[in-house]
Amino acid sequence: MANKKHSLLAVLLLLLLSIPLFAAEPAPSEAEETEEMQFEQRIEWKADAAALEYKIEVQSEAGGEITAYSTDQTHLDLSLSVGTWKYRVHAIDFLGREAAVSEWRSFAVFKASIPEIDVIQSSVTYSSADSTIKLPVVILNINVQSTVELENIANKKKYKVTVVLNESSGGKESAVSEVFRSSSVSVAAVPQGLYRINVTNQSGLSAQSESITVIRERGSKDAEQEEREREELIRLQAEEEARKRLQEGEDVDTGEEAIIQKEAEIEILKQQLAKRGNGPTNKQLVFLLGAGFAPYDGSFENLTGLVAAPMAGFQYTILPFINKTNTIRFGFEFYAQEVLYPVFNDYIESFLSASLAGAKIVYQQRIFTDSLSYSVRTGLSAAAVFAELKYIDDFTGRSETELMFRVYPAVNAGLSLDWKPSSKILISVGADATYILSVTMPTLSIIPYVGVGVHW
């Protein structure tokens, strides 16, 4: 009977840890903080009907004194310091005899840390084409189990934040040790407004960041609605600044001069927000690759044996004039293109290049979405033609190499489709038509191209 009872106890005494164990290491000089930061660790095991009580022995892995505890519960709450420990459980029957004892089990107690949130910049701007927003913050003392949320200060709505622990600080223990760092922090696109980041660790310790202003670029919304949103954002910023000053013990001046000064500051901030709303799509720089065609009489193909000549160039566009709904923009473009024409036949070897540079007026209109638009361009340019001619078989007997350089005025028009896949990248597909105004050899060239660049 006793052997059967011992076997039953041995089977049921499978010991389990209920949660990761944490301990705090507060400053010894601050007794009040020590009390608040004190943590308990709990170990648990399965109950046995024949056991009257349990004796638990706890010892540091480094050795030293064994501390014994007695309880009639199936768990024991301890308050241990940071380190590695081991324990075993003795089952005591109703006669006071040791019925069974478990093996020594090891466990670690980690330091529980208060999160720290360092706001790198107080505002972030995102494009309507962006699906996520990268938050300009660094978070210290977290792990993969930490809860990180972005909270709207006005309506208290919360959004889940995605964090990636730095590789140098992750490690196998990142699930329980709250001493890691993250500098990659993002959230799904949220409405513009005033936000703060809340971080809560698995141990229950939490922290809150300073306010972060989230601004969306001007988009397809009604202009009056966008103006109301900006004014509300400015009001929230002013209230948050006043609240912060009160918390820090500063006196908030409510006199007439202070009110006038505050109104002036708000007006400046209003202008900055309006400028920031326009800024990210005011300018664009695109690098082009394409080909030149001379479509009208076939003489180019007869001379060179080529259907098209390779082209490379760039466009720098400034669009300062914008309508109220931000659907139409006007501006100027400065461009340069280089077209190469190699000529090889029975009589001549020639390397000819045409360099085009000039300025255009640009009309750009958004279509379907904020990230897609088309542009129409027209303007004047100068065409510099350079040729190096070498005669192979000439009845006059010429054998020297001749150089030729000419500059002609030209007119230019173009059409392109522009796609902005992100807040910075721009992809353009289009075609330019250039007519060189030469008296002896007027030339029309059609140049389709693909371009990749940036906008800001």
C-alpha positions in Angstrom: 0.0 0.0 0.0 2.8 2.4 0.9 4.7 1.6 -2.4 1.5 2.3 -4.4 1.0 5.6 -2.6 4.7 6.6 -3.2 4.3 5.8 -6.9 1.2 7.9 -7.2 2.8 10.9 -5.5 5.9 10.6 -7.7 3.8 10.7 -10.8 1.6 13.7 -9.7 4.5 15.7 -8.4 5.3 17.2 -11.8 6.4 20.7 -11.0 5.6 23.7 -13.3 6.5 27.4 -13.3 3.3 29.4 -13.8 4.9 32.6 -15.2 8.4 34.0 -15.9 10.0 35.2 -12.7 11.1 38.8 -12.3 12.8 40.8 -9.5 13.5 44.5 -9.1 16.8 46.1 -8.1 15.7 49.5 -6.8 18.1 52.1 -5.4 18.6 51.3 -1.7 18.3 54.9 -0.7 14.7 55.2 -1.8 12.6 53.1 0.6 9.3 54.2 -0.8 10.3 53.2 -4.4 11.7 49.9 -3.0 8.2 49.1 -1.7 6.6 49.9 -5.0 9.1 48.0 -7.1 9.1 44.8 -5.0 8.2 41.7 -7.0 7.2 38.2 -5.9 7.9 35.0 -7.8 5.5 32.0 -7.7 6.3 28.3 -8.3 3.5 25.8 -8.7 3.0 22.1 -8.7 0.1 19.6 -9.1 -1.8 18.6 -6.0 -1.9 15.1 -4.5 -4.9 14.0 -2.5 -2.8 12.0 0.0 -0.4 14.8 0.8 -1.2 16.8 4.0 1.5 19.5 3.3 4.6 20.2 1.2 8.1 21.2 2.1 9.9 23.3 -0.5 13.7 23.7 -0.4 15.2 26.7 -2.3 18.9 27.2 -3.0 21.1 29.4 -5.2 22.7 27.6 -8.1 26.0 28.9 -6.9 25.5 27.0 -3.6 25.1 28.2 -0.1 22.4 27.8 2.5 19.2 25.9 1.6 16.1 27.7 2.8 13.1 25.5 3.6 9.4 26.5 3.4 6.2 24.6 4.4 2.7 25.1 2.9 -0.5 23.2 2.5 -1.1 25.0 -0.9 0.1 23.9 -4.3 2.1 27.0 -4.8 4.7 29.1 -3.0 5.3 32.9 -3.4 8.9 34.0 -2.9 10.8 37.3 -3.1 14.2 36.4 -4.5 17.0 38.6 -5.9 18.2 38.5 -9.5 20.1 35.3 -10.2 19.8 31.5 -11.0 18.1 29.3 -8.4 16.9 25.8 -7.9 14.2 24.1 -5.8 12.6 20.8 -5.0 9.4 19.8 -3.3 8.8 17.1 -0.6 5.3 15.6 -0.2 4.4 15.0 3.5 1.6 12.6 4.3 -0.9 12.8 7.2 1.5 10.8 9.4 4.3 13.4 8.9 6.3 11.1 6.7 8.1 12.1 3.5 6.1 10.3 0.8 8.0 11.5 -2.3 10.5 14.1 -3.3 11.1 15.7 -6.7 14.3 16.3 -8.5 16.0 19.7 -8.2 14.6 22.1 -10.8 16.5 25.3 -11.9 15.0 28.6 -12.7 16.2 32.2 -13.3 15.0 35.4 -11.8 15.5 38.4 -14.2 15.5 42.1 -13.5 12.2 43.8 -14.2 12.9 47.2 -15.8 10.9 50.4 -16.3 10.7 51.1 -20.1 12.4 54.2 -21.4 11.0 56.0 -24.5 13.3 58.5 -26.3 11.4 60.6 -28.8 13.9 61.5 -31.5 11.7 64.2 -33.2 8.4 65.5 -32.1 6.6 65.2 -35.4 6.4 62.8 -38.3 4.9 63.3 -41.8 3.6 60.5 -44.0 2.2 60.2 -47.5 -1.3 58.9 -48.3 0.5 56.3 -50.4 2.2 54.9 -47.2 0.6 52.0 -45.5 2.8 52.2 -42.4 4.4 55.1 -40.5 7.9 54.8 -39.0 7.9 56.4 -35.6 11.0 58.5 -34.7 11.6 56.9 -31.3 14.0 54.6 -29.5 12.6 52.3 -26.8 14.8 50.9 -24.0 14.2 48.1 -21.5 11.6 46.0 -23.4 11.3 42.5 -24.7 9.2 40.6 -27.2 6.4 40.2 -24.7 6.1 44.0 -24.1 2.9 45.7 -25.1 3.5 48.8 -27.2 0.6 51.0 -28.3 0.1 54.4 -29.9 -2.6 56.4 -28.2 -4.5 59.3 -29.7 -4.4 62.0 -27.0 -7.8 63.5 -28.1 -10.0 60.5 -28.4 -7.9 57.9 -26.4 -8.1 55.5 -29.3 -5.2 53.0 -29.3 -3.2 51.4 -32.2 -0.9 48.5 -32.0 2.8 49.3 -32.6 5.2 46.9 -34.2 8.7 46.9 -32.7 11.8 45.0 -33.8 14.5 44.3 -31.1 18.0 45.2 -32.1 19.9 42.1 -33.1 22.8 43.0 -30.7 20.3 43.1 -27.8 17.9 40.2 -28.6 19.2 36.9 -27.6 17.4 33.7 -26.5 16.2 35.4 -23.3 14.4 38.3 -24.9 11.1 36.7 -24.0 11.6 37.2 -20.3 14.5 39.6 -19.7 13.4 43.2 -19.9 16.7 44.8 -20.8 16.5 45.0 -24.6 16.3 47.9 -27.1 14.3 48.7 -30.2 15.0 51.4 -32.7 12.7 50.0 -35.4 9.2 51.1 -34.5 6.2 51.4 -36.9 2.4 51.5 -36.9 -0.3 51.2 -39.6 -1.2 54.6 -41.1 -3.3 56.5 -38.6 -5.3 59.8 -38.8 -3.3 62.9 -38.3 -3.3 64.1 -34.7 -1.4 64.3 -31.4 -0.3 60.9 -30.1 1.8 59.3 -27.3 3.4 55.9 -27.1 2.5 53.6 -24.2 4.8 50.7 -23.3 3.9 48.0 -20.7 6.4 45.2 -19.9 5.4 41.6 -18.9 6.3 42.5 -15.3 3.7 45.2 -15.3 6.1 48.2 -15.4 5.1 50.8 -17.9 6.1 54.2 -19.4 4.5 56.9 -21.6 6.3 59.0 -24.2 6.1 62.7 -24.9 3.6 63.7 -27.5 4.3 63.1 -31.2 2.5 65.0 -33.9 1.5 62.9 -36.8 0.8 64.9 -40.0 -0.6 63.5 -43.3 0.3 65.1 -46.5 -2.3 67.1 -48.3 -4.6 64.7 -50.1 -8.0 64.3 -51.7 -9.9 65.6 -48.8 -11.9 68.8 -49.0 -9.7 71.9 -48.3 -12.0 73.2 -45.6 -11.9 69.9 -43.8 -8.1 69.8 -43.9 -8.0 73.3 -42.6 -10.2 72.4 -39.6 -8.1 69.3 -38.9 -4.9 71.4 -38.9 -6.5 74.0 -36.5 -7.6 71.2 -34.2 -4.1 69.8 -34.3 -2.6 73.2 -33.4 -5.1 73.5 -30.5 -4.1 70.1 -29.2 -0.4 70.9 -29.4 -1.0 74.2 -27.4 -3.0 72.3 -24.7 -0.3 69.6 -24.5 2.4 72.2 -24.1 0.5 73.9 -21.3 -0.2 70.6 -19.6 3.5 69.7 -19.7 4.5 73.1 -18.2 2.0 72.6 -15.4 3.4 69.2 -14.6 6.9 70.5 -14.6 5.8 73.2 -12.1 6.2 76.2 -14.5 3.9 79.1 -14.2 1.6 79.5 -17.2 1.1 83.2 -17.9 -2.5 84.0 -18.8 -2.0 87.8 -19.2 -2.9 89.7 -22.3 0.7 89.9 -23.6 1.2 86.1 -23.1 -2.1 85.4 -25.0 -1.0 87.7 -27.9 2.4 85.9 -28.0 0.8 82.5 -27.9 -1.5 83.5 -30.8 1.5 84.6 -32.8 3.2 81.3 -32.1 0.1 79.4 -33.2 0.0 81.4 -36.4 3.6 80.5 -37.1 3.0 76.9 -36.4 -0.1 77.0 -38.7 2.0 78.3 -41.5 4.7 75.6 -40.9 2.0 72.9 -40.9 0.5 74.2 -44.2 4.0 74.4 -45.7 4.8 70.9 -44.5 1.5 69.6 -46.0 2.5 71.0 -49.4 6.3 70.4 -49.2 6.7 66.6 -49.8 5.4 66.8 -53.4 6.6 70.3 -54.4 9.8 69.1 -56.1 11.0 66.1 -58.0 14.2 64.9 -59.5 14.0 62.0 -62.1 16.8 60.2 -64.0 15.8 59.0 -67.4 16.7 56.2 -69.8 15.1 56.1 -73.2 15.6 56.1 -77.0 15.3 58.7 -79.8 13.3 58.1 -83.0 13.3 60.3 -86.2 9.9 59.3 -87.6 9.3 61.6 -90.6 11.3 60.5 -93.7 13.4 57.5 -92.8 16.7 59.3 -93.6 18.1 58.7 -90.1 17.6 55.0 -90.4 19.1 54.9 -93.9 22.1 56.8 -92.7 22.8 54.9 -89.4 21.2 51.6 -89.9 19.5 52.1 -86.5 15.8 52.4 -85.7 16.5 54.3 -82.5 19.4 55.9 -80.6 20.0 55.5 -76.9 19.2 58.5 -74.6 20.0 59.3 -70.9 19.1 62.5 -69.0 17.4 64.0 -66.0 14.4 66.3 -65.1 14.3 68.6 -62.1 10.7 69.9 -61.5 9.4 72.6 -59.1 5.6 72.8 -58.7 4.9 75.7 -56.3 1.4 76.6 -57.6 -1.3 74.3 -56.2 -5.1 74.5 -56.2 -7.2 74.3 -53.0 -8.0 70.6 -53.4 -4.4 69.7 -54.2 -5.4 68.0 -57.4 -3.6 70.3 -59.8 -0.1 71.7 -59.7 1.7 74.2 -62.0 5.4 74.8 -62.2 8.7 74.7 -64.1 11.1 72.0 -65.2 14.8 72.1 -66.1 16.0 69.2 -68.1 19.0 67.8 -69.9 19.2 64.9 -72.3 22.0 63.2 -74.3 21.2 61.2 -77.4 24.0 59.1 -79.1 24.0 58.4 -82.8 26.8 56.1 -84.0 27.1 55.9 -87.9 29.1 53.1 -89.6 28.8 52.4 -93.4 31.0 51.8 -96.4 32.1 55.4 -96.7 32.2 56.9 -93.2 32.6 56.2 -89.5 30.9 58.8 -87.3 30.2 59.3 -83.7 27.5 61.9 -83.3 25.8 63.2 -80.1 23.0 65.6 -79.6 22.8 67.4 -76.2 19.5 68.9 -75.3 19.0 71.3 -72.4 16.3 73.7 -71.6 13.2 74.7 -69.5 9.5 73.8 -69.7 6.3 74.9 -68.2 4.6 71.9 -66.4 1.0 71.1 -65.7 0.4 68.2 -63.3 -3.0 66.7 -62.4 -3.7 63.9 -60.0 -5.8 61.0 -61.2 -7.6 58.2 -59.4 -5.4 58.2 -56.2 -3.0 60.6 -54.5 -0.1 58.6 -55.8 -0.9 58.7 -59.5 -0.8 61.8 -61.8 -0.1 62.8 -65.3 2.1 65.8 -66.4 2.0 67.9 -69.6 5.1 69.9 -70.5 6.1 72.4 -73.2 9.1 74.7 -73.5 12.2 75.8 -75.3 15.7 74.2 -75.4 19.1 74.4 -77.0 20.4 71.5 -79.0 24.2 71.2 -79.2 25.2 68.8 -81.9 28.7 67.3 -81.9 30.1 65.0 -84.5 33.4 63.2 -85.1 33.6 62.2 -88.8 36.2 59.8 -90.3 36.0 59.0 -94.1 36.8 55.5 -95.1 36.3 55.5 -98.9 36.0 59.0 -100.5 36.6 59.8 -104.2 38.3 63.1 -103.2 40.9 61.2 -101.3 40.1 62.7 -97.9 41.3 60.6 -95.0 41.5 63.0 -92.1 39.1 63.1 -89.2 36.8 66.1 -89.1 35.1 67.5 -86.0 31.8 69.4 -86.2 30.0 71.4 -83.5 26.7 73.2 -84.0 24.1 74.8 -81.6 20.5 75.1 -82.6 17.3 76.4 -80.9 14.6 73.8 -80.3 11.1 73.5 -79.1 10.0 70.7 -76.8 6.7 69.1 -75.6 6.1 66.0 -73.5 3.6 63.9 -71.7 4.3 61.5 -68.7 2.5 59.3 -66.2 3.9 59.6 -62.7 3.5 57.1 -59.9 4.6 57.7 -56.3 4.8 54.3 -54.6 6.1 55.9 -51.3 6.6 59.2 -49.7 9.9 59.7 -51.5 10.2 57.4 -54.6 8.8 58.5 -58.0 8.5 56.4 -61.2 7.8 58.2 -64.5 6.9 56.8 -67.9 6.5 59.3 -70.8 7.7 60.7 -74.1 9.2 64.0 -75.3 9.0 65.4 -78.8 11.8 67.8 -79.8 12.0 69.8 -83.0 15.4 71.2 -83.8 15.1 74.5 -85.6 17.8 74.2 -88.2 17.5 75.9 -91.6 19.5 73.3 -93.5 18.4 70.2 -91.6 15.3 70.6 -89.4 14.9 67.5 -87.3 12.0 66.0 -85.3 12.9 63.5 -82.6 10.4 61.4 -80.5 12.0 60.2 -77.3 10.1 57.7 -75.1 11.6 57.1 -71.7 11.3 55.5 -68.3 12.5 57.4 -65.2 13.2 56.8 -61.6 13.7 59.5 -59.0 12.7 61.1 -55.8 10.0 63.7 -54.8 9.9 65.9 -51.7 
